[in-house]
Amino acid sequence: MENVLRPVLVVGGSVLITLVIGWATDLLLREADERHHETPLWGLLRRARVPYQLVLCAALLRGSYDQVKVLEDHRVGIGRALTLTLIGSAAWLVIRIASAIVETSYSRYASARAHRDPARVRRVRTQVELIMRVVSAVVIVVAAASMLLTFPAMRAAGASLLASAGILGIVAGVAAQSTLSNMFAGLQIAFGDMVRIGDTVVVNGEWGTVEEITLTFLTVRTWDERRITMPVSYFTSNPFENWSRGTPQMTGTVFWHLDHSAPLEAMRDKLRDILRQCPAWDGRAYNLYVTDTTPTTIQVRALVTAKDSDDIWTVRVAVREEMIRWLCEEHPYALPRVNTADAARPPGQRDGGHDLGLVRDGDRAASRDDAVRPSLDKPRSLGRSGTGRG
């Protein structure tokens, strides 16, 4: 009878004590979370209740299973299994507690500086995530090494492994050169403030927002919701555009190709009216100038400003659309066109006898050629054709 009751008491008592302590701890954390709304620490610590209970149960069973005589034949195997469970659950608990502390520190910092310095908040967020990944990796490696050391065979092999550590280090360094370079690049990005989570970047002609940064890769979410995953070493060895670096304010350009007769002063006034009705314009500056000219058109450029990259896109498309609509309705002659009017003859050719009505076949051909020449050869015909001002 004792052989049956003792295992039940040991296992059942350990589980019961674990549930009671876990319930009491969770109750205290819940009350603390309700009393202290200014910090999320207590609520985050409640996420660690599962590894916490595993640590308690494994520790209780590890210390009391020796009292069960029925298990003497399997004492070594059960002890090693409980030890492995204890080490794994302890590593899990450490990671959860560290994550709660780091997340709480970041939340306090972000709430205090979110409105004053959003770029700094994004930088700290990037550093926090990479630090947590490093901490998790270190804890996992230490836990795995501790688990391996529980096996006697691993202890015996330790001396030989340490003796060949130099050769293994060289081989591992050569084999994992790319991985190590990405890891160091990730740390350089985190603490060098090169790029942060939430930054707007242009990489290989793709415009998007940095969505995730790890020790080995970086994910950019494009405007059409695609994800571009790139090694972090790319950002330390290649140039890229970071539109969120420093101040998020931006200046954008809008170009039009118009006729030489375009009403520039009226366009400046219309640009001012369009921007005043555009909520995305930040009111800092605007201008409109002719930046280039060709034999048939001129290039007009408008400069506009906005508080960030999203708003500058909105301002640019609004200005482009409204200005084209206004030109079509009010000044259609300002739009680019192909001029096919007849060119005026040179004065010397009029005096040569063509006024007498004697026109040869060759002159007719020349007249037809003149009629289809580009407007570069007929500057006087601009604005006088049937498609002109009317």
C-alpha positions in Angstrom: 0.0 0.0 0.0 2.9 2.3 0.8 4.4 1.7 -2.6 1.2 3.1 -4.1 0.4 6.0 -1.7 3.9 7.4 -1.6 4.3 8.2 -5.3 0.7 9.6 -5.4 1.5 11.8 -2.4 4.8 13.0 -3.7 3.6 13.8 -7.2 0.1 15.0 -6.2 1.5 17.1 -3.3 4.1 18.7 -5.6 1.4 19.5 -8.2 -1.0 20.8 -5.6 1.6 23.1 -4.0 2.6 24.4 -7.4 -1.0 25.3 -8.3 -1.6 27.0 -5.0 1.6 29.0 -5.1 1.0 29.9 -8.8 -2.6 31.0 -8.1 -1.5 33.1 -5.1 1.3 34.7 -7.1 -1.0 35.4 -10.1 -3.6 37.0 -7.7 -1.0 39.3 -6.2 0.2 40.3 -9.7 -3.4 41.0 -10.8 -4.0 43.2 -7.8 -0.8 45.1 -8.3 -1.7 45.6 -12.0 -5.0 47.1 -11.0 -3.5 49.4 -8.5 -0.6 50.7 -10.6 -2.1 51.6 -14.0 0.9 53.8 -14.8 3.2 50.8 -15.4 2.5 47.6 -17.4 5.2 45.6 -15.5 2.8 43.6 -13.4 0.5 42.7 -16.3 3.6 41.6 -18.3 4.9 39.5 -15.4 1.6 37.6 -15.4 2.7 36.2 -18.8 5.4 34.3 -17.0 3.1 32.3 -14.8 3.4 29.1 -16.9 7.2 28.8 -16.8 7.0 29.9 -13.2 4.8 27.0 -12.3 7.0 24.6 -14.3 10.0 25.7 -12.3 8.2 25.2 -9.0 6.8 21.8 -10.0 10.2 20.5 -11.4 12.1 21.8 -8.3 9.6 20.1 -5.9 9.7 16.8 -7.8 13.5 17.0 -8.1 13.8 17.3 -4.4 11.3 14.7 -3.3 11.4 11.9 -5.9 14.2 10.2 -3.9 11.6 9.4 -1.2 9.8 7.0 -3.6 11.3 3.6 -3.4 9.3 2.3 -6.3 11.3 4.5 -8.6 14.8 3.4 -7.4 15.4 1.4 -10.6 14.8 4.5 -12.7 16.2 7.1 -10.3 19.0 8.3 -12.7 16.7 8.7 -15.7 14.0 10.5 -13.7 16.4 12.8 -12.0 18.1 13.8 -15.3 14.7 14.4 -16.9 13.6 16.6 -14.0 16.9 18.5 -14.1 16.5 19.1 -17.9 12.9 20.3 -17.3 14.1 22.6 -14.5 16.8 24.1 -16.6 14.6 24.7 -19.6 11.7 26.2 -17.6 14.2 28.4 -15.7 15.6 29.8 -19.0 12.0 30.4 -20.2 11.2 32.2 -17.0 14.3 34.4 -17.2 13.5 35.4 -20.8 9.9 36.3 -19.9 11.0 38.4 -16.8 13.7 40.2 -18.8 11.2 40.9 -21.6 8.7 42.4 -19.1 11.3 44.6 -17.5 12.7 45.9 -20.9 9.2 46.4 -22.3 8.2 48.4 -19.2 11.2 50.6 -19.5 10.5 51.3 -23.1 6.9 52.0 -22.5 7.8 54.6 -19.9 10.3 56.2 -22.2 8.0 56.2 -25.2 5.1 57.8 -23.2 7.3 60.6 -22.0 9.0 61.4 -25.3 6.5 60.2 -28.0 5.3 63.8 -28.8 8.6 65.6 -28.5 11.0 63.2 -30.3 9.3 60.4 -32.2 12.6 59.6 -34.1 14.4 59.0 -30.8 11.5 56.7 -29.7 11.9 54.6 -32.9 15.6 54.4 -32.3 15.1 53.1 -28.7 12.5 50.6 -30.0 15.0 49.2 -32.4 17.6 48.9 -29.7 15.2 47.3 -27.3 14.2 44.6 -29.7 17.7 43.7 -30.7 18.8 43.7 -27.1 16.0 41.2 -26.2 17.0 39.0 -29.1 20.6 39.0 -27.9 19.6 38.2 -24.3 17.3 35.4 -25.5 20.1 33.9 -27.6 22.5 34.1 -24.6 20.1 32.5 -22.2 19.2 29.7 -24.7 22.8 28.9 -25.3 23.6 28.8 -21.6 20.6 26.6 -20.9 21.5 24.3 -23.7 25.1 24.0 -22.5 23.9 23.3 -19.0 21.6 20.6 -20.2 24.5 19.0 -22.1 26.7 19.1 -19.0 24.2 16.9 -17.1 25.3 14.0 -19.3 28.6 12.3 -18.1 29.6 11.6 -21.7 29.5 15.3 -22.5 31.7 16.1 -19.5 34.3 13.6 -20.6 34.3 15.1 -24.1 34.7 18.6 -22.8 38.5 18.3 -22.4 39.0 17.2 -26.0 36.6 19.9 -27.2 38.5 22.6 -25.3 41.8 21.3 -26.7 40.6 21.8 -30.2 38.8 25.0 -29.6 41.3 27.1 -31.6 40.8 25.0 -34.7 37.1 24.8 -34.3 36.9 28.6 -33.8 38.8 29.2 -37.1 36.6 26.7 -39.0 33.4 28.2 -37.5 34.5 31.7 -38.3 35.1 30.8 -41.9 31.9 28.8 -42.3 29.7 31.4 -40.5 31.4 34.5 -41.9 28.1 35.7 -43.5 26.1 35.0 -40.4 28.6 36.8 -38.1 28.8 39.8 -40.4 25.0 40.1 -40.4 24.9 39.8 -36.6 27.5 42.6 -36.2 25.7 44.6 -38.8 22.5 44.3 -36.8 24.2 45.6 -33.7 25.8 48.4 -35.6 22.3 49.4 -37.0 20.8 49.2 -33.5 23.4 51.4 -31.8 24.6 53.5 -34.7 21.1 55.0 -35.5 21.4 54.2 -39.2 17.9 52.9 -39.6 15.1 52.4 -37.1 11.7 50.6 -37.0 9.1 52.8 -38.6 11.6 54.8 -40.8 10.6 55.5 -44.4 13.4 54.3 -46.7 14.1 53.8 -50.4 16.1 50.7 -51.2 16.8 49.5 -54.8 14.1 51.9 -56.0 11.5 50.5 -53.7 9.8 53.0 -51.3 8.6 51.5 -48.0 8.6 51.5 -44.2 11.0 49.5 -42.0 8.7 46.9 -40.3 11.2 44.6 -38.5 14.9 44.5 -37.7 16.6 41.4 -36.4 20.3 40.4 -35.9 20.4 38.9 -39.4 17.7 40.5 -41.7 15.5 43.6 -42.1 12.0 43.7 -43.5 10.6 46.7 -45.5 6.9 47.0 -46.0 6.3 48.7 -49.4 3.4 51.1 -50.1 1.5 48.3 -51.9 1.8 46.0 -48.8 4.6 43.8 -50.2 7.5 42.8 -47.8 11.1 43.0 -48.9 13.5 41.1 -46.7 17.2 42.0 -46.9 20.3 41.1 -44.9 21.2 43.8 -42.5 24.7 43.9 -43.8 23.3 45.5 -47.0 22.5 48.6 -45.0 26.0 48.9 -43.7 27.8 48.4 -47.0 25.4 50.1 -49.6 23.9 53.5 -49.8 20.2 53.9 -49.2 17.7 56.7 -48.7 16.3 57.3 -45.2 13.5 59.9 -45.3 13.0 59.8 -41.6 16.6 60.5 -40.6 16.7 63.7 -38.5 13.5 65.7 -39.0 10.6 64.0 -40.8 9.7 67.2 -42.7 10.1 66.9 -46.5 10.1 69.0 -49.6 8.5 67.5 -52.8 8.4 68.5 -56.5 5.7 68.5 -59.1 6.6 68.9 -62.8 4.5 69.9 -65.8 5.4 70.1 -69.5 3.5 73.1 -71.0 3.3 75.4 -73.9 5.5 78.5 -74.0 2.4 80.6 -73.6 1.5 79.1 -70.2 0.3 81.8 -67.6 3.0 81.5 -65.0 1.8 84.2 -62.7 -1.8 82.8 -62.7 -0.3 79.3 -62.0 1.5 80.7 -59.0 -1.7 82.1 -57.6 -3.5 78.9 -58.3 -0.8 76.9 -56.6 -1.2 79.0 -53.5 -5.0 78.5 -53.5 -4.6 74.7 -54.0 -2.2 74.4 -51.1 -4.4 76.4 -48.8 -7.2 73.9 -49.4 -4.9 70.9 -48.9 -4.8 69.7 -45.2 -1.6 67.8 -45.8 0.4 70.9 -46.6 2.3 72.1 -43.5 2.4 75.8 -44.6 6.2 76.1 -44.5 6.9 77.0 -48.2 6.0 76.8 -51.8 7.2 78.2 -55.2 6.8 77.7 -58.9 9.5 78.3 -61.6 10.4 77.4 -65.2 13.3 74.9 -64.8 13.8 73.9 -68.5 12.7 74.6 -72.0 12.6 72.8 -75.4 11.6 74.0 -78.8 8.0 73.0 -78.2 7.4 73.1 -74.4 8.7 74.4 -71.1 9.2 72.5 -67.9 7.5 74.0 -64.9 8.4 72.9 -61.4 6.5 73.4 -58.2 8.0 72.9 -54.8 5.8 72.0 -51.8 6.4 71.0 -48.2 4.8 68.6 -45.7 5.5 67.3 -42.2 6.4 63.7 -43.3 6.7 61.4 -46.3 3.1 60.3 -46.3 1.8 63.9 -46.4 4.2 65.0 -49.1 2.9 62.3 -51.4 -0.7 63.5 -50.8 0.3 67.1 -51.5 2.1 66.3 -54.7 -0.7 64.3 -56.2 -3.3 66.9 -55.2 -1.3 69.8 -56.7 -0.7 67.8 -59.9 -4.3 66.9 -60.4 -5.8 70.2 -59.5 -3.4 72.2 -61.6 -4.0 70.1 -64.7 -7.8 70.3 -64.2 -7.6 74.1 -63.9 -5.4 74.5 -67.0 -7.8 72.3 -69.1 -10.8 74.4 -68.0 -9.3 77.9 -67.9 -6.2 77.9 -70.0 -6.3 75.1 -72.6 -3.9 77.0 -74.8 -1.2 76.3 -72.2 -1.2 72.6 -72.7 1.4 71.1 -75.1 0.4 70.7 -78.7 1.7 70.0 -82.2 1.6 73.1 -84.5 0.8 72.4 -88.2 0.2 76.0 -89.4 1.8 77.3 -92.7 5.0 79.2 -92.1 5.3 82.8 -93.5 7.6 83.0 -96.6 10.8 85.0 -96.4 10.5 88.5 -97.8 13.0 87.9 -100.6 11.0 85.0 -102.0 7.9 87.2 -102.2 9.8 89.7 -104.3 11.1 86.9 -106.6 7.9 86.7 -108.7 5.6 84.5 -106.6 3.3 87.4 -106.2 2.5 87.1 -109.9 0.8 83.8 -109.3 3.5 81.8 -111.1 4.0 78.8 -108.8 6.1 75.8 -110.1 5.7 72.2 -109.1 8.9 72.4 -107.1 7.5 75.4 -105.1 4.3 73.5 -104.4 6.4 70.7 -102.9 8.4 73.1 -100.9 5.2 74.7 -99.6 3.9 71.3 -98.6 7.2 70.6 -96.8 7.0 73.9 -95.0 3.5 73.1 -93.8 4.6 70.0 -91.9 7.9 71.3 -90.5 8.2 71.5 -86.8 7.4 74.7 -85.0 11.1 75.2 -84.5 11.3 76.4 -88.2 8.2 78.5 -87.9 8.4 80.6 -84.6 5.8 83.1 -85.9 3.1 80.6 -86.1 2.9 79.7 -82.4 -0.4 80.7 -81.0 -2.0 81.5 -84.4 -3.2 78.1 -85.5 -6.7 76.7 -85.2 -5.7 75.0 -82.0 -4.4 78.2 -80.4 -6.1 80.8 -78.2 -9.1 80.9 -80.4 
